[in-house]
């Protein structure tokens, strides 16, 4: 997916199970801070698991460009989604 710099973006995730799985996201293998844990207040995990960016960034030291994975975990185990590639472009 290619998204313009400072635009919003949404990565989809859906997981079901009993008990209901907890979902988090990885960006290049590192947990994505969302909601209250995001110091920039621009990435949110929606109730169903989708990852929403209020604005994507692309700077020399910080960029949302990369590989994302949705991770669903419950007492029976952990499942990783396929990779989703996000690229940040400009006009």
C-alpha positions as a Markdown table, in Angstrom:
| # | Residue | x | y | z |
|---|---|---|---|---|
| 1 | Unk | 0.0 | 0.0 | 0.0 |
| 2 | Unk | 1.3 | 3.5 | -0.9 |
| 3 | Unk | 0.0 | 6.4 | 1.2 |
| 4 | Unk | 0.8 | 10.1 | 0.8 |
| 5 | Unk | 2.8 | 11.7 | 3.6 |
| 6 | Unk | 0.5 | 13.1 | 6.3 |
| 7 | Unk | -2.5 | 11.3 | 4.9 |
| 8 | Unk | -4.5 | 8.8 | 7.0 |
| 9 | Unk | -4.2 | 5.0 | 6.5 |
| 10 | Unk | -5.9 | 1.9 | 7.8 |
| 11 | Unk | -4.5 | -1.6 | 8.0 |
| 12 | Unk | -7.1 | -4.4 | 8.4 |
| 13 | Unk | -6.9 | -7.2 | 10.9 |
| 14 | Unk | -9.5 | -9.8 | 11.9 |
| 15 | Unk | -9.1 | -12.6 | 14.4 |
| 16 | Unk | -11.6 | -14.8 | 16.2 |
| 17 | Unk | -11.3 | -17.5 | 18.9 |
| 18 | Unk | -12.4 | -18.6 | 22.3 |
| 19 | Unk | -11.3 | -16.9 | 24.4 |
| 20 | Unk | -11.3 | -13.8 | 22.1 |
| 21 | Unk | -7.7 | -13.1 | 21.1 |
| 22 | Unk | -5.8 | -10.0 | 22.1 |
| 23 | Unk | -4.4 | -8.2 | 19.0 |
| 24 | Unk | -1.3 | -6.1 | 18.6 |
| 25 | Unk | 0.7 | -4.9 | 15.6 |
| 26 | Unk | 4.4 | -5.2 | 14.6 |
| 27 | Unk | 6.3 | -2.7 | 12.5 |
| 28 | Unk | 9.5 | -4.3 | 11.2 |
| 29 | Unk | 9.3 | -6.8 | 14.0 |
| 30 | Unk | 8.8 | -4.2 | 16.8 |
| 31 | Unk | 5.5 | -3.6 | 18.6 |
| 32 | Unk | 3.6 | -0.6 | 17.3 |
| 33 | Unk | 2.7 | 1.8 | 20.2 |
| 34 | Unk | -1.0 | 2.7 | 19.8 |
| 35 | Unk | -3.7 | 4.6 | 21.7 |
| 36 | Unk | -2.4 | 5.8 | 25.1 |
| 37 | Unk | 1.0 | 4.3 | 24.4 |
| 38 | Unk | 1.6 | 6.3 | 21.3 |
| 39 | Unk | 3.4 | 9.5 | 22.3 |
| 40 | Unk | 2.4 | 11.2 | 19.1 |
| 41 | Unk | -1.3 | 10.3 | 19.3 |
| 42 | Unk | -1.6 | 9.4 | 15.7 |
| 43 | Unk | -1.8 | 5.5 | 15.7 |
| 44 | Unk | -4.9 | 3.8 | 17.1 |
| 45 | Unk | -6.0 | 0.2 | 17.2 |
| 46 | Unk | -9.7 | -0.1 | 16.5 |
| 47 | Unk | -11.9 | -2.4 | 18.6 |
| 48 | Unk | -11.9 | -5.1 | 15.8 |
| 49 | Unk | -8.1 | -5.0 | 15.5 |
| 50 | Unk | -7.5 | -2.7 | 12.6 |
| 51 | Unk | -4.6 | -0.3 | 12.8 |
| 52 | Unk | -5.5 | 3.3 | 12.0 |
| 53 | Unk | -3.0 | 6.1 | 11.3 |
| 54 | Unk | -4.3 | 9.7 | 11.7 |
| 55 | Unk | -1.3 | 10.7 | 9.6 |
| 56 | Unk | 1.6 | 8.7 | 8.2 |
| 57 | Unk | 5.1 | 10.2 | 8.6 |
| 58 | Unk | 8.3 | 9.8 | 6.6 |
| 59 | Unk | 11.3 | 11.5 | 8.1 |
| 60 | Unk | 15.0 | 10.6 | 8.1 |
| 61 | Unk | 14.9 | 9.2 | 11.6 |
| 62 | Unk | 11.3 | 8.1 | 11.8 |
| 63 | Unk | 9.1 | 6.6 | 9.1 |
| 64 | Unk | 5.9 | 4.5 | 9.0 |
| 65 | Unk | 7.3 | 2.9 | 5.8 |
| 66 | Unk | 7.9 | -0.8 | 6.4 |
| 67 | Unk | 6.5 | -4.3 | 7.0 |
| 68 | Unk | 3.5 | -4.7 | 9.3 |
| 69 | Unk | 2.0 | -7.8 | 10.9 |
| 70 | Unk | -1.1 | -8.3 | 12.9 |
| 71 | Unk | -0.6 | -10.6 | 15.9 |
| 72 | Unk | -3.5 | -12.4 | 17.6 |
| 73 | Unk | -2.9 | -14.2 | 20.9 |
| 74 | Unk | -5.0 | -16.2 | 23.4 |
| 75 | Unk | -4.4 | -19.1 | 25.8 |
| 76 | Unk | -4.2 | -21.5 | 22.9 |
| 77 | Unk | -1.4 | -19.7 | 21.1 |
| 78 | Unk | -0.3 | -16.9 | 18.8 |
| 79 | Unk | -1.0 | -16.4 | 15.1 |
| 80 | Unk | 0.8 | -13.9 | 12.8 |
| 81 | Unk | -0.8 | -12.4 | 9.7 |
| 82 | Unk | 0.9 | -12.2 | 6.4 |
| 83 | Unk | 3.1 | -9.2 | 5.9 |
| 84 | Unk | 1.6 | -6.0 | 4.8 |
| 85 | Unk | 4.0 | -3.4 | 3.2 |
| 86 | Unk | 3.3 | 0.3 | 3.8 |
| 87 | Unk | 5.2 | 2.9 | 1.7 |
| 88 | Unk | 4.9 | 6.6 | 2.3 |
| 89 | Unk | 5.0 | 8.7 | -0.8 |
| 90 | Unk | 4.8 | 12.4 | -1.7 |
| 91 | Unk | 3.1 | 14.4 | -4.4 |
